Structures are given as C-alpha cells and as structure tokens.
C-alpha cells in the first residue's frame, strides 16, 4: 500500500477524484430512484430523498469551488475523512427512506470502506469502518419500509437480485476506475519525492565540493606566495638576468603563478559571497565578450570561433560563477576538440541562449541519459564529469536549463538557456 497523503499535492488530487465519484453517485442515485419509483411503481418518499440529493449536490459544488479557487492547497487526512463521512451519511439517509437493510444497495458501504483504506491514515480508516458498521446495524432496526406493488415473493426476490447485480457492477466499476487513478496520484507523488531527494543529494555534493575547493584554495595560497617571492628573487640574480632564455622561462613561470593566484582568489570570493555580490555591472554583449577574451588569454589558444549574434545594451551582473560555467564548457570542448570550438549567443523571448560546439567524438548515450549527475563522464578518469555537473546545477539555480546533444555532422553541442531576469540588474536598461 502506498504512503498516505498528508497535506500534499496527491491529497488534493485524491479529493478531486472523490468529487468526480460523488458526481457519478449523484447521477446514479437519481436514475435509480427514477427507475424504482416510475419503472417498478414502488412508492418512495421522493421529497425527503430529493433533499438528501440536493444537500450532496451543494456539498460537491462547494468542494469543487474550493479546490479550483485554491489551486495550490494541500488536502490532509481530516478533509478526506470529512468528505467520505458526508458520502456515508447521504447513502445512509437514502437507504433509510428506501427499505434500510433490505435494500440491495446496502452493499455500497464496502466501496466507502475501500476508499477509506486507500486514502486515509490508520485511525481514520478504522473510523470509517466503525461508522459504516454502525450505519449498517442501525438500518437493520430503523428504516422506512418499501411500499411494494402487488406481487408475490418471486417478484420481490427478482427485484432484489436485480438490485444486487446493479450494486455489484457499480462497486466493481467504480473501484477499478478510481483506485487506479488514486494509485497513479501516489506514483506521481513518489516520483516528485524521488526527484527532490535526488536534488538534495546533488546539492549536498556541491556543498562538499565547495568546502573542499575553499579549503584547497586556502592551503594553496601560502606555497604560491612563496613561489612568487622565489621567482622574483631569481629574476634579480645575475645567472638569470644574463641568460635571456632562462629569464624568459622565469617570466613565464611568474605569469602562471599569477594566474593560479587569480583562480584561487576567485574560488575564495565565490565561497564567501552571494551570487552577484561585489560583481561588476555590464551589458549582455560586454559580459560574453569579456568572458571569451579571458578564456582565450588564459588558455593561449586561437581555436575558439566566437559569434555573439546580437547586440544588447541590457545591463546584467558580471558574475564570476557564471563566467566559470562558460569557461568549464569551453574547457570541455577544447579537451574533446583541440583544433576547433564554436560558440554562439542569441537572445530570444527574454532568454539568453549560449551554444558551445566541438568536433570531438561526442557524448555517449549513457552520458546523455544521466546528464546533470556527478561523475558522469566518458573520459575514463577519476573525478571526471564534475565540470558539467556543476554547470548543470548553477544553470538550474538561475532558473535556466541545459541541453546536450551530438551533432549530425560530428562532435557535440551544449546549449545554455538563461532567463535574463535572473542575471539582470533592477534597472536593466533597454535592448
């Protein structure tokens, strides 16, 4: 048995199922009363029974209005129990006016018990069982006898058998239809819970990696500062100053150390600041141009073909984390295709689309199926796949989406779609 709802979305969906079931019950009860009263000529207290149906109709209208007016409400155990008790009360009243326990439709009570067992928590299930049992017992003592037309025992028995048959068909059909729908609601809820657990696990991975990166950055700061001092001393030594080749190599080493220090400082800033905090204000086009220029300079490569494809003066926050996302995509593409990388940008429907393409071997089917999970890589090395995992989660946090695919002409393509509202300044200017 699936878990019972407790004020979640599946509880609301199950209440909708009860509303639909009540509409069917109202129609069936109305038709049954009409057939019995006018088809078989059995006299019934139509006025009293009509009042019961009217009360049930008003209850269903009120419940329908509440569900539609409050589209995001959570429906809990007590509200579902109240709805089932109202159905039991209406059924009991109708049976009281139409023969009580002698009415074959007395066997509609098990339908209410079954629905209660599926929808309700333990104590409420037993409350429904006790209520229907008391109603069944009470109808065996107190009821309005049916005023049957003239006829023998055989005719009475035939009517009873017909009523039992109709009652069985109703029970079986309604149970098959609505139990399957209710179970579907539970399955959808379980899928949502599984997705939430997966997201929580991914975010936990991100936190742990962030802590490791921050700790590593602190640890690396001291040795890099020491290396910078030593390299500065070397450049002032005669043996290096008098040898142009050695002097050039020391200069290159100083540049690389400086680059490492910038990376470490970027990690520390990202760990200690909220997204966008202390970040520069720029335009969409300016941000992409600056990001591409920084990547080209730091990687010393000309393999990137950059086509922005738009000119926008809309102001956004030049966030270091978002820059790192694009750098990760370019790094992955360069590793797969060292000779050529293509990057394009466009703005459509207030969304920034950034596409990075390469001419490498492309993604494996497993990588595409598990996109957005950690350590999902076809590179075959420990820790592979973390870059794309971090990109996926940063984009998701910004309300965007990431799509990866293999190109028909060979290679892979990764496309980011970021809503401009997530990275724009409050006064974002004009496009």
C-alpha positions as CSV (number, residue, x, y, z in Angstrom):
1,X,0.0,0.0,0.0
2,X,1.4,3.4,-0.9
3,X,2.0,6.1,1.7
4,X,-1.0,8.1,2.8
5,X,-1.2,11.8,1.9
6,X,-0.6,14.4,4.5
7,X,-1.5,17.7,3.1
8,X,0.5,17.2,-0.2
9,X,-0.5,17.6,-3.8
10,X,-1.6,13.9,-4.1
11,X,-4.2,14.6,-1.3
12,X,-5.7,17.4,-3.4
13,X,-5.7,15.2,-6.5
14,X,-7.5,12.4,-4.5
15,X,-10.1,14.9,-3.3
16,X,-10.7,15.8,-7.0
17,X,-11.3,12.0,-7.6
18,X,-13.8,12.0,-4.7
19,X,-15.6,14.9,-6.3
20,X,-15.9,13.1,-9.6
21,X,-17.0,9.9,-7.8
22,X,-19.7,12.0,-6.0
23,X,-21.0,13.3,-9.3
24,X,-21.3,9.8,-10.6
25,X,-23.0,8.7,-7.4
26,X,-25.5,11.6,-7.6
27,X,-26.4,10.7,-11.2
28,X,-26.7,7.0,-10.3
29,X,-28.8,7.6,-7.3
30,X,-31.1,10.0,-9.3
31,X,-31.5,7.4,-12.1
32,X,-32.1,4.6,-9.6
33,X,-34.8,6.5,-7.7
34,X,-36.5,7.4,-11.0
35,X,-36.4,3.7,-12.2
36,X,-37.7,2.3,-8.9
37,X,-40.4,4.9,-8.5
38,X,-41.7,5.2,-12.0
39,X,-40.4,2.0,-13.7
40,X,-41.3,-0.5,-11.0
41,X,-44.1,1.5,-9.4
42,X,-42.6,1.4,-5.9
43,X,-43.7,4.4,-3.8
44,X,-40.8,6.3,-2.3
45,X,-40.6,9.5,-0.1
46,X,-39.4,11.5,-3.0
47,X,-39.4,14.8,-1.2
48,X,-37.1,13.7,1.6
49,X,-34.8,11.8,-0.8
50,X,-34.6,14.9,-3.0
51,X,-33.5,17.0,-0.1
52,X,-30.6,14.5,0.6
53,X,-29.5,14.6,-3.1
54,X,-29.7,18.4,-3.0
55,X,-27.5,18.6,0.1
56,X,-25.0,16.3,-1.6
57,X,-25.1,18.4,-4.7
58,X,-24.4,21.6,-2.7
59,X,-21.6,19.9,-0.9
60,X,-19.9,18.9,-4.1
61,X,-20.3,22.3,-5.6
62,X,-18.7,23.9,-2.6
63,X,-15.9,21.4,-2.6
64,X,-15.3,22.0,-6.3
65,X,-15.2,25.7,-5.9
66,X,-12.7,25.5,-3.0
67,X,-10.4,23.2,-5.0
68,X,-10.4,25.5,-8.0
69,X,-10.2,28.7,-6.1
70,X,-7.2,27.5,-4.0
71,X,-5.4,25.7,-6.8
72,X,-2.3,25.0,-4.6
73,X,-3.8,23.9,-1.4
74,X,-2.7,20.7,0.3
75,X,-5.5,18.4,1.4
76,X,-4.9,16.4,4.5
77,X,-6.3,13.3,6.2
78,X,-9.1,15.1,8.1
79,X,-10.6,16.8,5.0
80,X,-10.6,13.5,3.1
81,X,-12.2,11.8,6.1
82,X,-14.9,14.5,6.2
83,X,-15.7,14.0,2.5
84,X,-16.1,10.3,2.9
85,X,-18.3,10.7,6.0
86,X,-20.6,13.0,4.1
87,X,-20.9,10.4,1.4
88,X,-21.7,7.7,4.0
89,X,-24.3,10.0,5.7
90,X,-26.0,10.6,2.3
91,X,-26.0,6.9,1.5
92,X,-27.4,6.1,4.9
93,X,-30.2,8.7,4.6
94,X,-31.2,7.4,1.2
95,X,-31.2,3.8,2.4
96,X,-33.2,4.8,5.5
97,X,-36.0,6.1,3.2
98,X,-35.9,3.1,0.8
99,X,-36.0,-0.1,2.9
100,X,-32.9,0.1,5.0
101,X,-31.0,-3.2,5.2
102,X,-33.5,-4.9,2.9
103,X,-32.3,-2.5,0.1
104,X,-29.6,-4.3,-2.0
105,X,-27.7,-1.1,-2.4
106,X,-26.7,-1.5,1.3
107,X,-23.6,-3.2,-0.2
108,X,-22.3,0.2,-1.4
109,X,-20.9,0.6,2.1
110,X,-17.8,-1.6,1.2
111,X,-17.0,0.9,-1.5
112,X,-16.6,3.7,1.1
113,X,-14.6,1.4,3.3
114,X,-12.2,0.5,0.5
115,X,-11.7,4.2,-0.5
116,X,-11.0,5.0,3.2
117,X,-8.4,2.2,3.4
118,X,-6.6,3.6,0.3
119,X,-6.8,7.3,1.1
120,X,-6.8,7.7,4.9
121,X,-4.3,7.2,7.8
122,X,-4.8,4.3,10.2
123,X,-7.1,5.9,12.8
124,X,-9.3,7.4,10.1
125,X,-9.6,4.1,8.3
126,X,-11.0,2.5,11.4
127,X,-13.3,5.4,12.0
128,X,-14.8,4.8,8.5
129,X,-15.1,1.1,9.3
130,X,-16.8,1.8,12.6
131,X,-19.1,4.4,11.1
132,X,-20.3,2.2,8.2
133,X,-20.8,-0.7,10.6
134,X,-23.0,1.4,12.9
135,X,-25.0,2.7,10.0
136,X,-25.4,-0.9,8.7
137,X,-26.6,-2.1,12.1
138,X,-28.9,1.0,12.6
139,X,-30.5,0.4,9.2
140,X,-31.4,-3.1,10.3
141,X,-33.5,-1.6,13.1
142,X,-34.8,1.7,11.9
143,X,-35.9,2.4,8.3
144,X,-38.9,3.3,6.2
145,X,-40.2,0.0,4.7
146,X,-40.7,-0.1,0.9
147,X,-44.3,0.1,-0.2
148,X,-44.1,-2.6,-2.8
149,X,-46.7,-3.1,-5.6
150,X,-48.9,-6.1,-5.5
151,X,-46.8,-9.2,-6.3
152,X,-45.6,-12.4,-4.9
153,X,-42.4,-13.4,-3.2
154,X,-40.8,-14.4,-6.5
155,X,-41.2,-10.9,-7.9
156,X,-39.7,-9.4,-4.7
157,X,-36.8,-11.8,-4.9
158,X,-36.3,-10.9,-8.6
159,X,-36.2,-7.2,-7.8
160,X,-33.7,-7.9,-5.0
161,X,-31.4,-9.9,-7.4
162,X,-31.5,-7.1,-10.0
163,X,-30.6,-4.6,-7.3
164,X,-27.7,-6.8,-6.1
165,X,-26.4,-7.1,-9.7
166,X,-26.6,-3.4,-10.3
167,X,-24.9,-2.8,-7.0
168,X,-22.1,-5.2,-7.8
169,X,-21.5,-3.6,-11.2
170,X,-21.3,-0.2,-9.6
171,X,-18.9,-1.3,-6.9
172,X,-16.6,-3.2,-9.3
173,X,-16.5,-0.4,-12.0
174,X,-16.0,2.5,-9.6
175,X,-13.3,0.6,-7.6
176,X,-11.4,-0.3,-10.8
177,X,-11.5,3.2,-12.2
178,X,-10.9,5.3,-9.1
179,X,-8.4,3.0,-7.3
180,X,-6.3,3.0,-10.5
181,X,-6.5,6.8,-10.6
182,X,-5.6,7.2,-6.9
183,X,-2.7,4.8,-7.3
184,X,-1.5,6.9,-10.2
185,X,-1.6,10.0,-8.0
186,X,0.6,8.2,-5.4
187,X,3.0,7.2,-8.1
188,X,3.3,10.8,-9.3
189,X,3.9,11.9,-5.7
190,X,6.6,9.3,-5.2
191,X,8.3,10.4,-8.4
192,X,8.3,14.0,-7.1
193,X,9.7,12.9,-3.8
194,X,12.4,10.9,-5.6
195,X,13.3,13.9,-7.7
196,X,13.5,16.1,-4.5
197,X,15.8,13.6,-2.8
198,X,18.0,13.4,-5.9
199,X,18.3,17.2,-6.0
200,X,19.1,17.3,-2.2
201,X,21.8,14.7,-2.8
202,X,23.2,16.7,-5.7
203,X,23.2,19.9,-3.6
204,X,25.0,18.1,-0.8
205,X,27.7,17.0,-3.3
206,X,28.0,20.6,-4.4
207,X,28.4,21.8,-0.8
208,X,31.0,19.2,-0.1
209,X,33.0,20.0,-3.2
210,X,32.7,23.7,-2.4
211,X,34.1,23.1,1.0
212,X,37.0,21.1,-0.4
213,X,37.7,23.7,-3.1
214,X,37.6,26.5,-0.5
215,X,40.0,24.6,1.8
216,X,42.3,23.7,-1.0
217,X,42.4,27.4,-2.1
218,X,43.4,28.5,1.4
219,X,46.1,25.8,1.5
220,X,47.5,26.7,-1.9
221,X,47.7,30.4,-1.1
222,X,50.9,30.1,1.0
223,X,53.0,28.0,-1.3
224,X,52.1,30.1,-4.3
225,X,53.1,33.3,-2.5
226,X,56.4,31.6,-1.6
227,X,56.9,30.6,-5.3
228,X,56.2,34.2,-6.4
229,X,58.8,35.5,-4.0
230,X,61.4,32.9,-5.1
231,X,60.8,33.6,-8.8
232,X,61.2,37.4,-8.1
233,X,64.5,36.7,-6.4
234,X,65.6,34.5,-9.3
235,X,64.9,37.3,-11.8
236,X,67.3,39.6,-9.9
237,X,70.1,37.0,-9.9
238,X,72.9,37.5,-12.5
239,X,72.7,34.0,-13.7
240,X,69.1,34.5,-14.9
241,X,69.5,38.2,-15.9
242,X,72.4,37.3,-18.2
243,X,70.6,34.4,-19.9
244,X,67.7,35.6,-21.9
245,X,66.2,32.1,-22.3
246,X,66.3,31.4,-18.6
247,X,64.9,34.9,-17.9
248,X,62.0,34.3,-20.3
249,X,61.2,31.0,-18.7
250,X,61.2,32.6,-15.2
251,X,58.9,35.3,-16.5
252,X,56.5,32.6,-17.9
253,X,56.6,30.8,-14.6
254,X,55.7,34.1,-12.8
255,X,52.7,34.6,-15.2
256,X,51.5,31.1,-14.5
257,X,51.8,31.5,-10.7
258,X,49.9,34.8,-11.0
259,X,47.2,33.0,-12.9
260,X,47.0,30.4,-10.2
261,X,46.6,33.1,-7.6
262,X,43.8,34.7,-9.6
263,X,42.0,31.3,-9.8
264,X,42.4,30.8,-6.0
265,X,41.2,34.3,-5.2
266,X,38.2,33.6,-7.5
267,X,37.4,30.4,-5.6
268,X,37.6,32.3,-2.2
269,X,35.4,35.1,-3.5
270,X,32.8,32.7,-4.8
271,X,32.8,30.8,-1.4
272,X,32.4,34.0,0.6
273,X,29.9,36.0,-1.5
274,X,26.3,35.6,-2.6
275,X,25.7,35.3,-6.4
276,X,26.2,38.7,-7.9
277,X,27.6,40.3,-4.7
278,X,30.5,42.7,-5.4
279,X,30.2,41.9,-9.1
280,X,30.6,44.5,-11.8
281,X,27.7,45.8,-13.8
282,X,28.0,45.2,-17.6
283,X,25.9,44.5,-20.6
284,X,24.9,41.1,-22.0
285,X,27.2,41.5,-25.0
286,X,30.0,43.0,-22.9
287,X,29.8,40.1,-20.5
288,X,30.1,37.4,-23.2
289,X,32.9,39.3,-25.0
290,X,34.9,39.7,-21.7
291,X,34.3,36.0,-20.8
292,X,35.6,34.8,-24.1
293,X,38.6,37.2,-24.1
294,X,39.6,36.0,-20.6
295,X,39.3,32.4,-21.7
296,X,41.4,32.9,-24.8
297,X,44.1,34.8,-22.9
298,X,44.4,32.3,-20.0
299,X,44.4,29.3,-22.3
300,X,46.7,30.8,-25.0
301,X,44.6,29.4,-27.9
302,X,43.0,30.6,-31.1
303,X,40.8,27.5,-31.6
304,X,37.6,29.3,-30.5
305,X,35.3,30.8,-33.1
306,X,33.0,33.2,-31.3
307,X,29.8,34.6,-32.9
308,X,27.7,36.6,-30.5
309,X,24.9,37.1,-33.0
310,X,23.3,40.0,-31.2
311,X,24.0,43.5,-29.7
312,X,22.3,44.2,-26.4
313,X,22.7,47.1,-24.0
314,X,20.7,45.4,-21.3
315,X,22.6,45.7,-18.1
316,X,23.4,42.5,-16.1
317,X,25.6,41.4,-13.3
318,X,29.0,40.2,-14.4
319,X,29.1,37.2,-12.0
320,X,32.3,35.2,-11.6
321,X,30.4,32.0,-11.1
322,X,28.6,32.4,-14.4
323,X,31.9,33.1,-16.1
324,X,33.3,29.9,-14.7
325,X,30.3,28.0,-16.0
326,X,31.1,29.2,-19.6
327,X,34.8,28.5,-19.1
328,X,34.0,25.0,-18.0
329,X,32.0,24.4,-21.2
330,X,34.8,25.8,-23.3
331,X,37.4,23.7,-21.4
332,X,35.4,20.5,-22.0
333,X,35.0,21.3,-25.7
334,X,38.7,22.1,-26.1
335,X,39.7,18.8,-24.5
336,X,37.4,16.9,-26.9
337,X,38.3,19.1,-30.0
338,X,41.7,21.0,-29.6
339,X,41.6,22.4,-33.1
340,X,38.2,24.0,-33.3
341,X,35.4,25.2,-30.9
342,X,32.4,27.2,-31.9
343,X,30.4,29.5,-29.5
344,X,27.3,31.4,-30.4
345,X,24.9,33.6,-28.5
346,X,21.4,34.8,-29.1
347,X,18.5,36.4,-27.2
348,X,15.1,35.1,-27.7
349,X,11.9,35.5,-25.6
350,X,13.9,37.4,-22.9
351,X,16.2,34.4,-22.6
352,X,20.0,34.3,-23.3
353,X,21.0,31.2,-25.3
354,X,24.6,30.2,-25.4
355,X,25.7,27.3,-27.5
356,X,29.2,25.7,-27.4
357,X,30.0,23.2,-30.2
358,X,33.0,21.0,-30.9
359,X,34.2,18.4,-33.5
360,X,35.2,15.7,-31.0
361,X,33.8,12.2,-30.6
362,X,30.6,13.4,-29.0
363,X,28.7,12.2,-25.9
364,X,28.0,8.6,-25.2
365,X,24.4,7.6,-24.8
366,X,24.9,6.9,-21.1
367,X,26.3,10.4,-20.6
368,X,23.3,12.0,-22.3
369,X,20.8,9.9,-20.3
370,X,22.5,10.8,-17.0
371,X,23.1,14.4,-17.8
372,X,23.3,16.5,-14.6
373,X,24.6,13.8,-12.3
374,X,28.1,13.8,-10.7
375,X,31.0,11.7,-12.1
376,X,29.1,11.2,-15.3
377,X,31.8,11.3,-17.9
378,X,33.1,9.3,-20.9
379,X,36.7,10.4,-20.3
380,X,37.5,7.4,-18.1
381,X,39.5,9.2,-15.4
382,X,38.7,9.6,-11.7
383,X,36.6,12.6,-10.8
384,X,35.6,13.2,-14.4
385,X,32.2,14.7,-15.1
386,X,32.2,17.2,-12.2
387,X,32.5,20.2,-14.5
388,X,29.3,19.5,-16.4
389,X,27.6,18.6,-13.2
390,X,28.4,21.9,-11.6
391,X,27.4,23.7,-14.8
392,X,24.1,21.9,-14.8
393,X,23.3,22.9,-11.2
394,X,24.4,26.5,-11.5
395,X,22.1,26.9,-14.5
396,X,19.3,25.3,-12.7
397,X,19.7,27.6,-9.7
398,X,19.4,30.5,-12.1
399,X,16.1,29.1,-13.4
400,X,17.7,28.1,-16.7
401,X,18.1,24.8,-18.5
402,X,21.0,22.9,-20.1
403,X,20.7,20.7,-23.2
404,X,23.4,18.4,-24.6
405,X,23.4,16.5,-27.8
406,X,25.5,15.0,-30.5
407,X,25.7,16.9,-33.8
408,X,24.7,15.2,-37.0
409,X,28.0,16.3,-38.7
410,X,30.0,15.0,-35.8
411,X,31.0,16.4,-32.4
412,X,28.9,17.6,-29.6
413,X,26.8,20.7,-28.7
414,X,25.9,22.0,-25.3
415,X,23.3,24.8,-25.1
416,X,22.5,27.0,-22.0
417,X,19.2,28.9,-21.8
418,X,19.3,31.5,-19.0
419,X,16.4,33.9,-18.3
420,X,17.8,37.4,-18.4
421,X,15.7,38.3,-15.4
422,X,17.9,36.1,-13.2
423,X,21.1,38.0,-14.1
424,X,19.8,41.5,-14.8
425,X,20.1,44.5,-12.6
426,X,16.9,46.0,-11.1
427,X,17.1,48.8,-13.7
428,X,18.2,46.7,-16.6
429,X,18.1,49.3,-19.3
430,X,16.9,48.7,-22.8
431,X,17.8,46.2,-25.5
